[in-house]
Amino acid sequence: MSFNNTHPATAIATSVVFALCANTLAAGDARAQLGGTMPASQVTGNPTQRVLPGSAVRVRSSVDAGGTTINEYATGDGLIFAYAWQGPTMPDLTRMLGPYAERYRAKAAEQFDATGLLHASRVEQPDVIVESGGQMRSYVGRAWLPAALPADVSLADLR
């Protein structure tokens, strides 16, 4: 098959797919991992940043490809100690949890086997806690590092 004789609609569709793929690869992901460092400057994807009232905690909010709002919480020196999410799809917990993801998955599967609870879970380990729940098109959750939670931040702030 020769590209010289390609139907115009096929050529346009192919160009659009290539452009979208290139844009996705160039944009990257605005979030770092739990326990990682929040970049000091704004990154692609236009996340918004604010300071948690009464503390030095920075909160960066972004919306992922599935339409879920993700709040990333970092100390004044940039340590990401928590995430919270709410939206129509589950965020990519593997990317978000980073080095904690495998242990989280194993413990969540173990708890599901024991309880059969499908719509909510709390996976508590000494160094990380993940709460997740919801039903189709309405997911909420949060993950945090208990030892890194600043004294002036309560769990109610992580939403």
N, C-alpha and C positions, 0 to 999 in steps of 0.2 A: 504494500500500500504506500502510496506517495502522499506526502503532506501537501504537495502542490494542488492536489485534487480534493482536498478535505472540504466537507460541507462547512459553510460559514458558521452555523450554529455549533458544530462540534469544535471548531477552532476557538470560538469565543468561550465555550464552556471549559475547554482545556486551559485557556489562559486564566480564567477566573479561579479554577482549582489551584493552579500553580501560584497565583498571587496570594490566595488565602493561606496556602501552606507556608509560603515565604514570610508572610506577615505574622503568622503564629510562631514560627521559629524565631523571628527577629524580636518579637515582643517578650518572649520568655514569661516567667511567672514572677509576679510582684512580691511573693512571699518567700521568706526564709523558713527554716525548720525550727520546731520547738527546741529551745536550748541554744539556738544559733543567734546571730546578730542582725538586728534590723539596720538596713542601710541608712545612713544619715540623710541622704537626699531622696527626693521623690524618684520613683522609677516608672517605667512604662505601665500603661493600664489606668492612669489617673486615679490612684488611691487618694483618699483624703486622710489627713492627719490632724489629731487634736491631742490635748493633754487632759488626762483624767482629773476632774476637779479635786483639789485638795492633795494632790500628789505630783510627783515628777514623772509619772508613768505616761508614755506616749502610746496612743491608740491609732493604728492605721487601719482604715476600713477600705475594703475593695469588694468588687462583685466578680465572682468567677464566671466561667463560660456557661454554667448551668443556671445562672441567675441568683446564686446564693451569696448573701452578704457575709463576709468573713472579717472579723475584727482581730487584729494582731496586737498583743500587749507587750510592751518592752519597757525595761527600766531606763532610767536616765542615761546609762552608759550603753544602751542598745541591746541588752540581753532579752531575748524573747522568752517570756515565762508563761504565756498563755495564748490561747486562741478561743474564739467563740464564733458560732455560725448559726445562721437562720435563713431558710429559703426552700425553694422547690426541689432541690437536689442535694444529695450528700456531697460534701467537698471531698477532695482527694486527700484522705487521711494519711495515706502512705507518705505523700510528699510533705504534708503538714507536720506529722509526728516524727519524721526522720528516723533517728536511731531507736526510737521507742516503738515504731510501727509493728515490728515482728512480734515483740512480746505482747503488745496490745491485742493483735489479731489472735494470737494463741490463747490468751486469757479470755477474750470475748467469746471465742468458739467453745472453750471449756465451760463458761457460764451458760451459754445457750444450750449446750448439751444437758446441763444439770437442771435448768429452769424452764427451758422452752419459750422464754419471753422473747418476742420478736420486735416489739415496738419501742423498747427502752432498755438501756444498759448503763451500768456504772462499773467501769473496770478500774479498780484501785490497786496500785502498786506503790511501794515506798517512794519511788522517785517521780511517778507520773500518775495522774488521775484523768480519765476520759469519761465524760457523760454524754450520751447520745440518745436521741429519741425522736419520735414523730411517726408520721404515716405518709403515704404517697403525697408528694407535692407540698409537704409541710414538715421539714426537718429542722431540728435545733440541737445544739450541743456545745460542749466546751471541753477543752483539754488544758491542763496546767501542771506546772512543776511545783509541788507544795513547798519544797525547801527554798525556792526562788521567789515565792509570792511576797512582795513587799509588805511591811507591817501596816502601811496606811491604805492597803487595798483589801477589800472583802470579796468573798466569792460572789456576792450580789452585784459587784461592779463588772464581773466578767459575763457580759451578755451581748 
